[in-house]
Amino acid sequence: MIVACLAVTIMFAACDKTNGDDDDGNGGGKNDSKVVGTWTRHNVSPLEYYNFVFDKNGNFNYYIVGTLSEYSYKGNYSVSDGKIYFTKVVFTNGDYKANEPDSNAGYEIEVDKDGELLRLDSSVGKSFMGATTWRRSQ
């Protein structure tokens, strides 16, 4: 009986934290499942929209689409201590590409009558974007 209990205990211990999410605040995961998804900002111009896509594997794509310009930032992210950390960021505008320095921004997720909001605050860290508010679109 003791051997069977030990085997079950080892099996569950081996399965712990295999989902890659960092919801427990330990700072060791690649993402926070609350951040994963597509966030959109439309309040800049009626002719443009911005998307911020965070995937569950720790990659992000931040891009603008509009009649005036199109550019993007792509790279890796992780979440820890109330901040999103951006690494290996590449800025692309047409044929032009440039590596950006690693950066971070504070974040909060709120819910209002229209759904979830992601608020990024670059004053908490140092980031390639300013303080912005995004609404979950997916």
C-alpha positions in Angstrom: 0.0 0.0 0.0 2.8 2.4 0.8 4.5 1.8 -2.5 1.2 2.5 -4.4 0.7 5.8 -2.5 4.3 6.8 -3.2 3.9 6.1 -6.9 0.7 8.2 -7.0 2.4 11.1 -5.2 5.4 11.0 -7.5 3.1 10.9 -10.6 1.2 14.0 -9.4 4.3 15.9 -8.5 5.8 15.2 -11.9 2.6 16.7 -13.5 2.6 19.9 -11.5 3.2 23.1 -13.5 3.4 21.4 -16.9 1.0 23.9 -18.4 3.6 26.7 -18.6 1.3 29.3 -17.1 2.5 31.6 -14.4 -0.7 32.2 -12.6 0.8 31.3 -9.2 3.1 34.4 -9.1 6.3 32.3 -8.9 7.8 34.2 -11.9 9.1 31.0 -13.4 6.6 30.6 -16.2 6.6 32.0 -19.7 3.2 33.6 -19.5 0.2 34.5 -17.5 -2.9 32.8 -18.9 -4.8 36.1 -18.1 -2.6 37.9 -20.6 -2.7 35.3 -23.4 -4.9 36.4 -26.3 -5.5 39.2 -28.7 -5.9 42.8 -27.4 -7.0 45.7 -29.6 -6.8 49.4 -29.4 -9.0 51.5 -31.7 -9.0 54.9 -30.0 -5.9 56.2 -31.9 -7.5 56.9 -35.3 -10.6 55.7 -37.1 -8.3 54.7 -40.0 -5.9 52.6 -37.9 -6.0 49.8 -35.3 -3.4 48.3 -33.1 -3.3 44.6 -32.0 -1.2 43.1 -29.3 -1.2 39.3 -29.5 0.3 37.2 -26.7 0.6 33.5 -27.3 0.8 30.8 -24.7 4.4 29.9 -25.7 5.8 33.3 -24.7 5.8 35.0 -28.1 4.1 38.3 -28.8 3.3 40.3 -31.9 2.4 44.0 -31.6 1.3 45.6 -34.9 -0.5 48.5 -36.4 -2.7 48.2 -39.5 -4.0 51.3 -41.3 -4.0 53.5 -44.3 -1.3 55.8 -42.9 1.3 53.2 -41.8 2.0 49.5 -41.0 4.7 48.3 -38.7 5.2 45.7 -36.1 7.2 44.5 -33.0 7.7 40.8 -32.5 9.6 39.0 -29.8 9.3 37.1 -26.6 7.6 38.0 -23.3 7.4 36.7 -19.8 5.3 37.8 -16.8 6.5 38.3 -13.3 5.9 40.6 -10.3 3.2 42.7 -12.0 5.3 43.3 -15.1 5.5 42.0 -18.7 9.1 41.6 -19.8 9.9 41.9 -23.5 13.0 40.3 -25.0 14.4 39.6 -28.5 12.2 42.3 -29.9 12.4 43.1 -33.6 10.8 46.2 -35.1 9.7 45.9 -38.7 8.5 48.7 -41.0 8.4 47.6 -44.6 11.9 46.4 -45.5 13.5 48.1 -42.5 14.2 45.9 -39.4 15.9 46.8 -36.2 16.5 45.0 -32.9 15.1 46.8 -29.9 16.5 46.7 -26.4 14.9 44.4 -23.8 12.2 46.3 -21.9 9.3 45.9 -19.5 6.0 47.5 -18.5 3.8 47.2 -15.5 0.4 45.7 -16.3 -3.1 45.3 -14.8 -6.1 43.5 -16.1 -9.5 45.0 -15.3 -13.1 44.2 -16.2 -15.6 46.9 -17.2 -19.1 46.6 -18.7 -17.7 45.9 -22.1 -15.2 43.2 -21.1 -11.6 42.9 -20.2 -9.0 45.6 -20.3 -5.3 45.3 -20.3 -3.5 48.4 -19.0 0.2 48.7 -19.7 2.2 51.3 -17.9 5.7 51.9 -19.2 6.4 54.4 -16.4 6.7 51.3 -14.1 9.4 49.9 -16.4 11.1 50.8 -19.6 9.2 49.9 -22.8 9.1 50.4 -26.5 5.5 51.5 -26.1 3.9 54.2 -24.1 1.2 53.8 -21.4 -1.8 52.2 -23.3 -5.1 50.5 -22.6 -6.1 47.5 -24.7 -9.5 45.7 -24.9 -9.6 41.9 -25.3 -10.8 41.0 -28.7 -10.2 37.3 -28.5 
